[in-house]
Amino acid sequence: MKSQKPKEFFNEPNVIMIRNYPAARFLASRGQESLEGGLQYSVNMNKYIVSLMMLSFSFNCGSTMDPLIKDLLTPIPQIGEKCGYESCPAVRNGWINVHIAPHSHAELGYTNTFAEHYTGDDDFFQKSRINMKQVLDATISELWADKRRKFTLSDSELPYFFHWWSRRHNTVRRMVYELIRQGRLMFIGGGWGMADEASSYYQSVIDSFTYSLRKIDSTFLTCGRPLVAWQADTFGHSKEFASLIAQMGYDGLFINPISFDDEIIRMERKGLDFVWRGSDDLGPETDIYTNKLFDGYWSPPGFCFGSMCSDPLLITSDSLFSNINERVDLFIDSIVHRQAPSYSTNQVLVVMGQRMGYFNAKIWFDNIDKLIDHVNKKTYKDGHKVHVMYSSPACYLKAVHDEKLSVLLCLRLVSVC
């Protein structure tokens, strides 16, 4: 990412809005304009614009869906079911709100083939329990066990998820339908695999999102639509990609890693979240809220709970060996003094996970449950004003948006505030 002077975050109420319709917002009239970085929209671009526009119209495909499945994907407000931004947890004004986002990063290649990553099979070694099939089976089971829990699936897991989905019984599918319509299983990103920003041509990026977003929408309707983009494992980020994502209608972009020098400067001036203008030519239409993930897709140091981690688990069952108070103090200190000072709001996003991390999802969720419960008990008792909750990147963005709007309202109504 090029170091640049970001404009003041949310300087105006309408600098960035929660749009609620991430899909295709390319306009055919833009066909001959240029993207920042010298890319020229050619005549061939029109067919990609048309395909994206067709994608936005395809969001009515629910009318052809089996009425029973459509009913299973429709939230029931009478029993408190909500999805999307409406399912986000309540935050506490004036407190540091810690949004815990469980997430397991996957690879679509790297050291194994797609099939080997999915099944754990290998030609030379014994079958591994660390595989995407086990990750998805275990995660869905643990989400079903406790209604407080949430989980986030990103681009890199989507091909595995739909491969898994095509082989699941209707009973399991009904479980997933319920999780999605309640906002407890959320998709972010929405591409068919995470796009490489350095070498991918814009046509390939658009094709990837066109295919994947259509597939998500035709399977899970409105509640399945990704609201934010996710680039947590790309080495380098481009303004062109930010421009594309903004024009597709996404409300935010979460990135990692960035240049170390750039990161240090941004940390010193509370600039790890900012509004990024993807194209000077196209102007505000390409503005998008951008957040540099503090620890990437990894848990904070000391709080990786899987069996592949070396960090201690949280012990509450034995008074002699209990470590919960020590671990809670360390977590609060990490949030208050290590992470929160680098951002411009009272909202803190903590990703809980690692690569292929939730194949033993019970260990992860049991320890996150303990962490949330004991941190909240301690902070309420001691008056630290730190509130921890299950959340997601989209809900974090909503909280940031609402906080900024409330600040602007206070500036206009000083007598009231």
N, C-alpha and C positions, 0 to 999 in steps of 0.2 A: 504494500500500500504506500502510495506517495504521501510524504508528510505535507499536510496542508493546514491552513488556518481555518478551523471549522467555524461556521457562523454560530452565533449564540443560540444555544439549544432552546427551542420553543420560544423564540423571541416574539412571535405572534401566535395568537390562538389557533390560527389555521395553517401554521407551517407544516404540520403533519396531522392527519386525521385518521381515526380508526374507521377504515372504509368498509370492512365486512364483506368484501367480495373479491378475494384474490383470484383472479382468473386472467382474462386477456383484456387489456385496455389499450392495445396498440390502435392507432387511428390510421386509416388508409391514406388520409391526407398528409401523413408524415412520410410517405413513401420515398420522397426524393431528398429528405433531409439527412444530415450526417450525424453519426454518433461521435462522441468525444473519443479521440484516439485515432481518428482517420478512417474508421469504417464507413463505407458508403452504402446506403440502401439502394440496391439495384432493382431492376424489374423483377428479378426472382424473389425479392423480399416480399412482394405482394402476396405470393401464395402462402408465405409464412404468416403474414398479417391476417390473411383470410382464414387460415387454419386456427389461429388464436381467437379470432372473432367467432368462428364456428364453435370453439370451445366454450365461450361464454354463453352461447345459445344452447349448447348441449347440456347446460345445467338444468334444463327442464326435462331431462331424460327420466326423472322420477315418475313421470306420467305413464311410462311404459313398464315400470317395474311391477313385480308381483305385489298386489295390494297388501298381503300379509307382511312381506318384508318391509314395505314402505311404512306400515304401521309399527313394526318393531324398531324402526329407525327414527320414529317421531317421539320427541320428549313428551312426557305426561306431566304438565305443570301442576296438576292437582296433588301429585305426590312429590313435588319439588324437583322434578327432573328438568335440567337445562343443559345446553351445550354451547360451545363457542365461548365468547366473552361473557355471556350471561352465567356460565358455570363457574366463573372465577371466584376464589375465596375473598371474603371481606378483609380489608387491611385496616390498620390502626393509624389514624392521622397523627403526625408528630413522632411516631415511633419508627425505628428501623425495622422494616418488614422483610423477612428473609423468605424468599420463594424457593423451596426445595423442589427441584425438577429431576426425578429419577429418569435415567436415560442410558441405553446401552449402545455404544458405537459399534458398527460392523464394517467389514471390508468386502468389496466385491471382487477381490483378487488378492493382491499382496502375496502372502506366503502359500495360499491354497487356491484351488479352483472354487467356483460357486458351489458346486455339489459337495465338495469336501468341507467347506465352511458350514454348509447347511446340515449335513448328516454327521460330521465328525469322522467320516471314513478316511482312511489313508492307505496307500499301497504298501507302505513300509512299516507302519507302527500300528499299535492297537487302537481301536476306535476311541475317539476322545469324547468325554462328556461336555466339553466346551464347544458347543455348536449352536447355530441359530435356531434350529428346531427346538432344542432344549430351552434356549433363552425365551422363546415365544410361549412355549407350553407352560413353563414355570411362572412367567410374568403374568399371563392371563389368569392363572389359578390364584396367584397371590392378590391380584387386583380384586378378584371376585370375593376374596375372603374378608376384605375390610373396605367399606365404602369411603373411608377417608383418603385412600391411596389414589395416586395418579401416576401415569407413565406417559412418556413422550417418545414417539417413533419418528425418525428423520429420514431424509432421502436415502442414506446408505443402507437402511434396513427395509425400505419399501419393496425391492424385488424379492427379498427373502420372505417378507410378510405375505405377499400375494401368492408366492409359491406355497407357503405354509397354509394359507387360507383355502387354496384350491383342494387341499387334501384333508380338510377338517369336516367333521360330522356336523349336522344341523344343530345339535345340542351346543357344541362349542361356538358355532356361529351366532346363536342366540345370545350366548354370554358376551361375545364381542359387540353385538348390536347394542346391548344394554350399556356396556362400558362407554361406547361412543356417544350414545344419545344422552348420557349423564355427564359427559365432558371429562371422564376419568381416563380415557385413552385418546390421546390427541396426536394428530399428524402435524409435523412442521416441515418446511422445505417444499416438498411436493414434486421434486424432480425424480427421474428414474435413475437413481444414483446421484451422488454429489458431484456437481459440475467442476471440472478443473478450469479455473479462471485464466490460467496463464496461456494455455494452448488451445482451448476449445473455441471453435468459430461460433458466432452468435446463432447461426442456423441450427447447429447441433444442440445448443442450450435450449432454444425455443422448441425444437422437436421433442427433447427430453421432457420438458414441462408439459407440452401439449398432450403427449401420450399418457403421462403419469396422472395429471390432474383429471383427465377424462376418466381414467380407470378408477380413481378415488371417488369421483362424483357419481359415477354410474353404480358403484358398489355401496357407498355409504351416504350419499346425498349431502345435504347442507351441513350436518353435524361432523362430517368427515373432512371438510375443506380446510386445508392449511391456511393459517392467518399470517404467519411470519416465515421468512426464508432463513435457512440454516446452512452456513458454510464453516463448519467447525474443524475441518481437517484439510484445508487447502493452503498450500504454501505460497502465499501471495494473493492479493485481492485487487480487482480492477474496477475502475469507475464504470466501464462498459457493462459489467455484470450488475452493478448497483443500479444503473440506468434501466436495464431490462427488467429487473425485479420490481423497481418502483412502477414502471409502466404496466406491468402485469397486475398491479393492484395490491401487492403485499404491503402490510402495515409496518414491517420492521425487518431488519437483517442482522443476524447474529454471526460474528466472524471469529476466526482464530486459525493460525497465529498471525501476528503482524510483526513488522520490524522491531527489534528490541529497543533501538534508539527511539523510535517513534512512540513505543509503548511507555517508556520511562517518562518522556516529555508529557504525554497525555495523563499519566498517573499523577504527576506533580500538579497539574492544573485541573484535576477532576474531569478529564476529557476522554475517558474510555467509553462514554456514550455521547453520540453527537448526531447531527443531521448531515447526511452526506448528499451532495448534489452530484448525481451521476453524469449529467451532461450540461455544460454551459449553454449549448445551442438550444436544447429543449427547455431549459429553465426549471421552474418549480415542479413541473410534472415529474421530474426525475429525482426529487428530494425524497430521502428515505431515512427514517430513524435507524441508526446503526449502533450496535453494542459489541464491544470487544469482550468476549467471554474471559473472565479473569483466570480461570484454570483450564480453559478449553473444555473438552468433554469429560474431563477427569474430576473426581471428587477433590475437595480441599485436602491439602497434606494432613495426614493423620486420621482421615475419615473415609477411607476406602474399606468397605465392609465385606467384599467377596472373599472366597477361599483362595483366590490368586493374590490377595493383598497381604501385606505384612503388618498392617495397622491393627491395634487391639480392638476387639469387639467390645460393645458396651455391656457391662456386667451389673445386673441389679438384683439377682436372685440370691446372692450370698453376701452377707454383711461383712465377712472377713476379707473377701477378695473383690468387693464392689469397687468399681473405678468410675462410676457414673458422674460423681460430683467433679472429679478431676477432668474428665472428658468434656463435660458441659462447660466448665470454666474456659477450657482451651478453645472450644468452638466459639463461644461468645467473644473472646478476645480476638480470635481470627477474623470474625465478622466486623467487629467495631473498629479495630486498629489496622487490620491488614487489607480488607477488601472494600468496605464501605467508603473510605476516604477518597477512592479513585473515581467515584461516580458523582453525578450532579444531583441525585435525588436520594430519598430515604429508602428506596427499594433496592434490594440486593438479590441477585439471581445466583443460586448455588446449584450447579449441576452435580447430581450424585450418580456416578457411574464410572465405567472404564470400557475399553474395547472388549466385546463379548462378555460383559460383566454380569448379566443377570441370569446365567444358566443355573445359579443357585439363588433365585430371587427371594426365597424365604429369609435367608440370612440378611440380605440387603434390606428388605422391608421391615423385618423385625427390629433391626438396629436403627433405621430411620424413624420408626414409630417411637422408640425409646428416646431418641435424640430430641424429636419435636416435643414430646410430652414433658421431659425433664428440663429442657431449656425454657419453655414457657412457664413452668412452675417456678423456676428460679428467678427469672426476670420479673415476673409479676410480684414475687415476694420481696425481691431486693430493689425493685424500682429501676431496673436497667433500661426499660423501654425498648426491648428487642422482642419481636413477635415472629415466630417461625411457623410455617404452614406448608402442606403439600400444594404445589402449584405447577406452572408450566411457563415456557418462554413467552407464549402469547398472553397469559395472565399477568406476567411481570410487565410486559409492554403496556397493557391496559392500566395497570396501577401507576406506571410512570406517566402515562398520558393524563390520567385523572388528577394526579398530584400537580402536574404542571398547570393544568387548567384551573385548579383551585388556587394556586399561587397567583395566577393572573387575575382571577376574580377578586382576590384579597387586595391586590394592588389597585384595582378599580373601585373597591368598596372599603377603603381604609377605615372608615368610621364603624363599619360592621365588624371588621376583623380586629 
